[in-house]
Amino acid sequence: MHSIDESIFQERILNNLNAEQKQILTELYVLNNEGNKRHLSIDTHEKLIISSKLITEARFDKRYINLYNNNICKPFLIAQFRNDQFYNNQ
């Protein structure tokens, strides 16, 4: 999850965290006032792990169908074929 609407961030995530957790997550997700969305701003793998852990602790539903319905992400299916064939048919 790399960007999220501010209202969802406030209501569904921050409301379920303690003060210290809120501060950490607010520092990791920076508010873009133009789109009223928060964007993940990390420079290390460790911060990504912390972000994911805090969102899980907030009991935020991260299933792809709910992320899609809330315009947080769009799932894609990526297929790779061997020998440029699909079931032996080029």
Backbone as CSV, one residue per row, in Angstrom:
resi,resn,N_x,N_y,N_z,CA_x,CA_y,CA_z,C_x,C_y,C_z
1,MET,0.853,-1.164,0.000,0.000,0.000,0.000,0.897,1.224,0.000
2,HIS,0.893,1.977,-1.109,1.803,3.102,-1.233,1.124,4.453,-1.096
3,SER,-0.179,4.547,-1.331,-0.895,5.798,-1.101,-2.301,5.468,-0.618
4,ILE,-2.842,6.400,0.158,-4.145,6.163,0.772,-4.823,7.503,1.021
5,ASP,-6.138,7.560,0.824,-6.898,8.783,1.111,-6.742,9.171,2.566
6,GLU,-6.646,10.464,2.809,-6.462,10.974,4.164,-7.596,10.539,5.093
7,SER,-8.832,10.553,4.622,-9.966,10.171,5.481,-9.861,8.712,5.928
8,ILE,-9.478,7.824,5.027,-9.313,6.411,5.377,-8.143,6.254,6.335
9,PHE,-7.050,6.961,6.069,-5.867,6.908,6.925,-6.223,7.330,8.355
10,GLN,-6.956,8.408,8.483,-7.321,8.923,9.811,-8.330,8.014,10.525
11,GLU,-9.399,7.661,9.827,-10.513,6.946,10.449,-10.246,5.459,10.683
12,ARG,-9.639,4.800,9.719,-9.516,3.346,9.802,-8.164,2.853,10.296
13,ILE,-7.175,3.725,10.273,-5.847,3.287,10.715,-5.430,4.005,11.989
14,LEU,-5.289,5.337,11.915,-4.772,6.073,13.069,-5.663,5.947,14.306
15,ASN,-6.969,5.881,14.124,-7.880,5.758,15.274,-7.659,4.477,16.064
16,ASN,-6.982,3.503,15.476,-6.771,2.214,16.135,-5.356,2.038,16.679
17,LEU,-4.590,3.131,16.729,-3.212,3.057,17.207,-3.008,3.961,18.414
18,ASN,-1.955,3.664,19.190,-1.625,4.545,20.309,-0.848,5.751,19.782
19,ALA,-0.549,6.709,20.650,0.080,7.970,20.246,1.441,7.752,19.573
20,GLU,2.251,6.877,20.127,3.579,6.631,19.561,3.470,6.003,18.170
21,GLN,2.571,5.043,18.020,2.372,4.392,16.725,1.849,5.394,15.692
22,LYS,0.936,6.267,16.112,0.398,7.293,15.214,1.508,8.202,14.699
23,GLN,2.391,8.616,15.598,3.476,9.507,15.214,4.390,8.841,14.183
24,ILE,4.751,7.590,14.433,5.632,6.864,13.510,4.983,6.728,12.133
25,LEU,3.729,6.303,12.113,3.060,6.077,10.835,2.827,7.391,10.088
26,THR,2.534,8.455,10.813,2.349,9.760,10.191,3.651,10.260,9.553
27,GLU,4.781,9.921,10.148,6.069,10.294,9.569,6.379,9.459,8.321
28,LEU,5.911,8.222,8.294,6.167,7.344,7.155,5.246,7.640,5.969
29,TYR,4.024,8.092,6.247,3.060,8.429,5.199,2.879,9.939,5.173
30,VAL,3.418,10.584,4.143,3.414,12.037,4.021,2.161,12.480,3.284
31,LEU,1.520,13.542,3.795,0.285,14.054,3.191,0.589,14.927,1.978
32,ASN,-0.084,14.624,0.878,-0.032,15.442,-0.329,-1.347,16.212,-0.356
33,ASN,-1.300,17.509,-0.076,-2.515,18.312,0.037,-3.305,18.423,-1.260
34,GLU,-2.632,18.351,-2.395,-3.332,18.470,-3.673,-4.332,17.343,-3.886
35,GLY,-3.921,16.134,-3.642,-4.804,14.988,-3.844,-5.438,14.495,-2.572
36,ASN,-5.091,15.134,-1.441,-5.572,14.739,-0.124,-5.312,13.250,0.130
37,LYS,-4.114,12.817,-0.272,-3.697,11.433,-0.060,-2.377,11.419,0.679
38,ARG,-2.145,10.334,1.386,-0.859,10.111,2.035,-0.074,9.125,1.184
39,HIS,1.210,9.434,1.030,2.085,8.601,0.218,3.206,8.057,1.091
40,LEU,3.506,6.802,0.899,4.567,6.155,1.649,5.905,6.761,1.261
41,SER,6.608,7.271,2.250,7.902,7.904,2.022,8.945,7.178,2.857
42,ILE,9.596,6.200,2.253,10.576,5.410,2.989,11.890,5.381,2.252
43,ASP,12.954,5.200,3.012,14.262,5.084,2.385,14.990,3.801,2.780
44,THR,14.340,2.989,3.617,14.961,1.726,4.010,13.917,0.619,4.051
45,HIS,14.397,-0.588,3.912,13.534,-1.767,4.013,12.948,-1.865,5.421
46,GLU,13.720,-1.448,6.408,13.273,-1.507,7.805,12.018,-0.658,8.018
47,LYS,11.975,0.523,7.406,10.805,1.394,7.550,9.576,0.780,6.880
48,LEU,9.773,0.087,5.784,8.664,-0.589,5.121,8.082,-1.669,6.022
49,ILE,8.937,-2.407,6.693,8.486,-3.448,7.624,7.721,-2.824,8.788
50,ILE,8.233,-1.731,9.330,7.564,-1.037,10.437,6.192,-0.556,9.996
51,SER,6.116,0.042,8.812,4.851,0.528,8.280,3.832,-0.596,8.158
52,SER,4.246,-1.703,7.583,3.357,-2.842,7.403,2.887,-3.392,8.748
53,LYS,3.804,-3.465,9.702,3.459,-3.973,11.038,2.432,-3.072,11.714
54,LEU,2.616,-1.758,11.641,1.685,-0.834,12.285,0.310,-0.876,11.636
55,ILE,0.260,-0.983,10.330,-1.027,-1.067,9.646,-1.746,-2.357,10.029
56,THR,-0.993,-3.435,10.198,-1.580,-4.699,10.648,-2.092,-4.563,12.079
57,GLU,-1.318,-3.914,12.944,-1.748,-3.712,14.326,-3.001,-2.857,14.413
58,ALA,-3.208,-1.978,13.441,-4.404,-1.143,13.413,-5.623,-1.935,12.950
59,ARG,-5.393,-3.193,12.602,-6.448,-4.091,12.116,-7.114,-3.561,10.844
60,PHE,-6.283,-2.936,9.998,-6.764,-2.445,8.710,-6.821,-3.613,7.742
61,ASP,-7.948,-3.768,7.080,-8.160,-4.872,6.150,-7.364,-4.635,4.878
62,LYS,-6.299,-5.415,4.672,-5.412,-5.245,3.532,-5.685,-6.238,2.409
63,ARG,-6.843,-6.889,2.434,-7.150,-7.795,1.329,-7.308,-6.988,0.048
64,TYR,-6.840,-7.561,-1.048,-6.790,-6.799,-2.298,-8.158,-6.288,-2.726
65,ILE,-9.230,-7.019,-2.477,-10.558,-6.576,-2.913,-10.970,-5.305,-2.170
66,ASN,-10.635,-5.219,-0.886,-10.971,-4.009,-0.134,-10.063,-2.843,-0.503
67,LEU,-8.786,-3.114,-0.779,-7.883,-2.058,-1.223,-8.350,-1.504,-2.568
68,TYR,-8.808,-2.386,-3.440,-9.319,-1.963,-4.744,-10.588,-1.134,-4.583
69,ASN,-11.515,-1.590,-3.748,-12.770,-0.876,-3.546,-12.572,0.501,-2.931
70,ASN,-11.486,0.692,-2.191,-11.187,1.984,-1.576,-10.219,2.819,-2.419
71,ASN,-10.005,2.425,-3.667,-9.118,3.133,-4.599,-7.710,3.306,-4.056
72,ILE,-7.225,2.311,-3.326,-5.866,2.349,-2.797,-4.908,1.693,-3.771
73,CYS,-5.344,0.624,-4.402,-4.497,-0.044,-5.385,-5.367,-0.783,-6.392
74,LYS,-4.735,-1.169,-7.487,-5.405,-1.950,-8.519,-4.608,-3.229,-8.713
75,PRO,-5.251,-4.378,-8.527,-4.522,-5.638,-8.713,-4.298,-5.926,-10.195
76,PHE,-3.156,-6.509,-10.481,-2.815,-6.901,-11.840,-2.429,-8.372,-11.848
77,LEU,-2.725,-9.021,-12.949,-2.290,-10.397,-13.154,-1.143,-10.362,-14.152
78,ILE,-0.021,-10.866,-13.735,1.143,-10.909,-14.609,1.413,-12.369,-14.942
79,ALA,1.428,-12.646,-16.226,1.672,-14.017,-16.668,2.973,-14.065,-17.458
80,GLN,3.714,-15.115,-17.223,4.957,-15.315,-17.959,4.862,-16.645,-18.679
81,PHE,5.155,-16.626,-19.974,5.071,-17.837,-20.772,6.468,-18.318,-21.135
82,ARG,6.625,-19.613,-21.153,7.899,-20.201,-21.551,7.895,-20.442,-23.049
83,ASN,9.015,-20.154,-23.661,9.188,-20.381,-25.096,8.163,-19.626,-25.937
84,ASP,7.688,-18.490,-25.450,6.706,-17.669,-26.170,5.472,-18.471,-26.590
85,GLN,5.052,-19.393,-25.752,3.887,-20.218,-26.083,2.911,-20.240,-24.920
86,PHE,1.660,-20.377,-25.253,0.598,-20.547,-24.261,-0.082,-21.872,-24.582
87,TYR,0.113,-22.831,-23.732,-0.397,-24.195,-23.965,0.005,-24.704,-25.356
88,ASN,1.294,-24.602,-25.643,1.891,-25.074,-26.905,1.341,-24.373,-28.135
89,ASN,0.799,-23.186,-27.970,0.245,-22.440,-29.095,0.874,-21.044,-29.078
90,GLN,1.607,-20.690,-30.155,2.217,-19.365,-30.216,1.168,-18.329,-30.531
